[in-house]
Amino acid sequence: MRHGYTPQQKRHRTMLSVLALLVTAGLLSPPQEAQAVPVSGNLSFTATNFAPTGAPIDPVVGSVSYRFDNSATVLNAANGSIANGANVDVHLGSLNLPGAWVPVLTYIQPLDVLAIGQGPTTVVNAGTDDWRFAATNVSTHPVFREFVYATTAFPDTTFVTTTGSVALVPAPSALVLLGLGLAGLGLVRGRVGRSRKGC
């Protein structure tokens, strides 16, 4: 004797399976107490239309990654340091400016602005090989703010632009979780389809 589920029970079981997969994949999380959560991201950017005209490199293209605790009003930190009890990670993935770069970050909480540049600070001085990339809304949805650079080849000039774009680059682990969630949904759908045919 077969004991089957009613259509309503099947829908309910399917919805529970889908919710469980979304929670497992990290796409849906249960409500939690508010707490300081590190801000992290991988960004690619393009900066164009530098002033003054005649910038030696235009456009400037690059990518950066970061992780820090945004609970401080102002934060200046180098990679590997600890701020607000959390590790600070800042890495330069690529940059089409020549040089061997050691990035640092500055975060200004009231403006939600993140600046990443050549250490020891994100201040760019004319006549040095130096640079700074900045984005606003970094805790939620980063938006290009500015790119500034200087080079020893132009001792009295800093090249500045507020024209550019920024894009979030998904972390490999997020893509893996999304793939697992979608694969799980496919398995559940296949089981439900087969069980309907067998009723």
C-alpha positions in Angstrom: 0.0 0.0 0.0 1.4 3.4 -1.0 1.1 6.4 1.2 1.5 9.6 -0.9 1.5 13.2 0.0 -1.3 15.5 -0.9 -0.5 18.2 -3.4 -0.5 20.8 -0.5 1.9 18.6 1.5 4.2 18.3 -1.5 4.3 22.1 -2.0 4.9 22.6 1.7 7.8 20.1 1.7 9.2 21.6 -1.5 9.1 25.1 0.0 10.9 23.9 3.2 13.6 22.2 1.0 14.1 25.4 -1.0 14.3 27.5 2.2 16.8 25.1 3.7 18.9 25.2 0.5 18.9 29.0 0.5 20.0 29.2 4.1 22.7 26.6 3.4 23.9 28.6 0.4 24.0 31.7 2.5 21.5 33.5 0.3 18.9 33.8 3.1 19.9 34.1 6.7 17.7 34.0 9.8 17.4 37.3 11.7 20.3 38.0 14.0 21.2 40.6 16.6 22.8 43.7 15.2 26.5 43.6 15.6 29.6 45.0 14.0 30.3 43.0 10.9 33.4 43.4 8.9 33.0 45.1 5.5 34.7 43.2 2.7 34.7 43.2 -1.1 36.6 42.7 -4.3 36.3 45.7 -6.7 37.5 46.3 -10.2 37.6 49.9 -11.4 38.4 52.1 -14.4 39.3 55.8 -14.0 39.2 58.1 -17.1 39.5 61.8 -18.1 42.3 62.9 -15.8 43.0 66.5 -15.2 45.2 68.2 -16.1 45.1 66.9 -19.6 48.1 65.0 -20.8 48.1 62.3 -18.1 50.7 59.7 -19.0 48.3 56.9 -18.3 44.6 57.3 -19.1 42.5 55.2 -18.4 43.8 53.7 -15.2 42.4 50.2 -14.6 42.8 48.0 -11.5 41.3 45.8 -8.9 41.5 45.8 -5.1 40.2 43.6 -2.2 39.6 44.6 1.4 38.2 43.5 4.7 37.9 45.7 7.8 35.6 46.5 10.7 33.7 49.8 10.0 32.9 50.6 13.6 35.6 53.3 14.0 34.8 56.8 12.9 38.1 57.0 11.0 40.5 54.1 10.2 43.9 54.2 8.7 45.5 50.7 8.4 47.9 48.6 6.6 47.4 45.0 5.5 47.8 42.6 8.4 47.2 45.1 11.1 44.4 44.8 13.7 41.8 47.6 14.1 38.8 47.5 16.4 39.7 43.9 17.3 39.5 42.7 13.7 42.2 41.9 11.1 42.6 44.4 8.3 43.1 43.0 4.8 43.9 45.1 1.8 45.3 43.8 -1.4 46.0 45.2 -4.8 44.9 42.6 -7.5 46.1 44.6 -10.5 46.9 48.2 -11.5 48.2 49.4 -14.9 50.4 52.0 -13.3 54.1 50.9 -13.2 55.5 50.3 -9.7 55.8 47.8 -6.8 52.8 48.8 -4.6 52.1 48.2 -0.9 48.5 49.2 -0.4 46.9 50.7 2.7 43.4 51.8 3.4 41.6 54.7 5.0 37.9 54.5 6.0 35.8 57.5 7.0 32.6 56.1 8.6 30.3 59.2 8.5 30.8 59.4 4.7 31.1 55.6 4.2 34.2 56.3 2.0 37.0 53.9 1.5 40.3 55.0 0.0 43.0 52.5 -0.9 46.4 53.7 -2.0 50.2 53.3 -1.9 51.4 53.2 1.8 52.2 54.5 4.3 49.1 56.7 3.9 46.5 57.4 1.2 47.7 61.0 0.7 49.2 61.5 -2.8 52.1 63.9 -3.2 53.3 65.4 -6.5 56.7 64.2 -7.6 56.3 60.7 -6.1 55.2 57.4 -7.6 51.9 57.2 -5.7 48.2 56.7 -6.2 44.8 56.5 -4.4 41.5 54.9 -5.4 38.3 56.0 -3.5 34.7 54.7 -3.4 31.6 55.8 -1.5 28.8 53.6 -0.1 31.5 50.9 0.4 29.4 49.2 3.2 26.4 48.6 0.9 26.9 49.3 -2.8 30.3 50.8 -3.8 30.3 53.8 -6.1 33.4 55.3 -7.8 34.5 58.5 -6.1 38.0 59.4 -7.4 41.4 58.2 -8.6 44.5 60.3 -8.0 48.0 59.5 -9.0 51.5 61.1 -9.2 54.7 60.1 -10.9 58.3 61.2 -10.6 58.2 62.0 -14.3 55.9 65.0 -13.6 57.4 66.5 -10.4 54.8 69.3 -9.9 51.6 67.4 -10.9 49.0 65.1 -9.5 46.5 63.7 -12.0 42.9 63.6 -10.6 39.6 62.3 -11.9 36.1 61.8 -10.5 35.0 60.0 -13.7 35.1 56.3 -13.5 33.3 53.1 -12.8 33.5 50.4 -10.2 32.2 46.8 -10.2 31.9 44.2 -7.5 33.8 41.1 -8.3 32.1 38.1 -6.7 34.2 36.1 -4.3 34.9 32.5 -5.5 33.3 31.1 -2.3 30.0 33.0 -3.0 29.9 31.6 -6.5 30.5 28.0 -5.2 27.7 28.5 -2.6 25.3 29.8 -5.3 26.2 26.9 -7.5 25.5 24.4 -4.7 22.2 26.0 -3.9 21.1 25.9 -7.6 22.2 22.3 -7.9 20.2 21.4 -4.8 17.1 23.1 -6.2 17.5 21.1 -9.3 17.7 17.9 -7.3 14.6 18.8 -5.3 12.7 19.7 -8.5 13.7 16.4 -10.1 12.5 14.4 -7.1 9.2 16.3 -7.0 8.7 15.7 -10.7 9.4 12.0 -10.4 7.1 11.6 -7.4 4.3 13.2 -9.3 4.6 10.8 -12.1 4.6 7.8 -9.7 1.4 8.8 -8.0 
